[in-house]
Amino acid sequence: MKAFSTSLMAELEEQLSAISNENDAASHAELATTALLEAFEKLKKFFIKYKFENEQEEILFFREVKPCITSRIIYYNDIYRIATHSPPGPAKCQRKYYLSEQEKLKHYFFENIEFYNYLRTGSTHMDHVFFVRGNYNIKLSPDSYFLQADSRFSTSHDYKVARILANQLLNEWLQAEVLKIEDPHAKASPVKKSKWTGSKVALTELLYALHAEGVFNDGNADLKEIATLFENAFNVNLGQYHRTFLELRARKTVERTKFLSSLRENLLQRMEDADEA
């Protein structure tokens, strides 16, 4: 299972990276959803023929592997819905609309605070109930979606994990949209001489790595300052880089820092080539 899911997720990440330059939210969401649904179907076809080696492997699949895809299907579907239903009129109406969507996320959070804490603390003592098929306990507050789902391909809480991950991504996106309305001139665009031709996902990895290392202003530069510096220097719009970072964090079955690892490997190879010259 691990080899298949790793390969599938790597292929999916490449597809999502290829469409990351689409700036229109609805169009981006539509393209991403198409890619995700195709990956989901591949996962389901594999799953139908596969037999778990043990209960722990089943738990891993329903706690991490499946939600990694379904969370982003939910996320992009929500973005498409929000973007296509954004009210016409002045910016303050749109701001109010986005804030109302954030309130819905807060409501879901407080309704499911115990399960949020279970995931956040890395608890596992209820995994055999939450993430093993055939277990349903209404006292444990499963989402009603479970009642309509294919019981062969669902547990009582794998959808809830996906919804929580999706809500985290969506909240970041909504915050960024509100910020664009409140501070529309935040990103001035001076003359740019260089253009970044890699993926935005790769540049986001580099952005967060340099910020974490504290190499700007003795570690006192905030993330937004560095992001603006990157955008101006490389003639690129990073878009919702907070959202991209959450997607990087959501990678469970592929390397989280794919680009940084590639940088290291290529630099070492160049050094070896120079040594041999």
TACOR-V538840 format. One record per backbone hydrogen bond with DSSP energy under -1.0 kcal/mol. NH is the residue of the N-H (numbers start at 1). CO is the residue of the C=O. Records with the same first field share a line. If there is no record, write none. Layout:
NH: CO / CO
//
This chain:
5: 1
6: 2
7: 3
8: 4
9: 5
10: 6
11: 7
12: 8
13: 9
14: 10
15: 11
16: 12
17: 13
18: 14
19: 15
20: 17
22: 19
28: 24
29: 25
30: 26
31: 27
32: 28
33: 29
34: 30
35: 31
36: 32
37: 33
38: 34
39: 35
40: 36
41: 37
42: 38
43: 39
44: 40
45: 41
46: 42
47: 43
48: 44
58: 54
59: 55
60: 56
61: 57
62: 58
63: 59
64: 60
65: 60
66: 61
68: 64
69: 66
70: 66
71: 67
73: 69
74: 70
75: 71
76: 72
77: 73
78: 74
79: 75
80: 76
81: 77
82: 78
83: 79
84: 80
93: 90
94: 90
95: 91
96: 92
97: 93
98: 94
99: 95
100: 96
101: 97
102: 98
103: 99
104: 100
105: 101
106: 102
107: 103
108: 104
109: 105
110: 106
111: 107
112: 108
116: 112
117: 113
118: 114
119: 115
120: 116
121: 117
122: 119
123: 118
127: 124
129: 126
130: 126
131: 127
140: 137
141: 138
146: 143
147: 144
148: 145
153: 150
157: 130
161: 157
162: 158
163: 159
164: 160
165: 161
166: 162
167: 163
168: 164
169: 165
170: 166
171: 167
172: 168
173: 169
174: 170
175: 171
176: 172
177: 173
178: 174
179: 175
180: 176
181: 177
182: 178
183: 179
186: 183
196: 234
203: 199
204: 200
205: 201
206: 202
207: 203
208: 204
209: 205
210: 206
211: 207
212: 208
213: 209
214: 210
215: 210
219: 216
220: 217
221: 216
226: 222
227: 223
228: 224
229: 225
230: 226
231: 227
232: 228
233: 229
234: 230
236: 231
241: 239
244: 240
245: 241
246: 242
247: 243
248: 244
249: 245
250: 246
251: 248
261: 257
262: 258
263: 259
264: 260
265: 261
266: 262
267: 263
268: 264
269: 265
270: 266
271: 267
272: 268
273: 269
274: 270
275: 271
276: 272
//
